[in-house]
Amino acid sequence: MRLIRLKEVMHICGLGRSSIYKFMEEGRFPKSVSLGDRAVAWVESEIEQWIEERLVDRD
């Protein structure tokens, strides 16, 4: 399992910071994991799965 930070999440999925947090709040994007007081990351496999679901939906 690999944890990735916001900058990499934005690069991988093509969304901006505000969109990622908005979608998280709406339950439409994987939740972040707390790494400490001011640091969060995402599980890379959850981000990859989210992207794959978007690709399947477009067919």
Secondary structure, DSSP 8 states (H G I E B T S, - for coil): --EE-HHHHHHHH---HHHHHHHHHTT-S---EE-SSS-EEEEHHHHHHHHHHHHHHT-
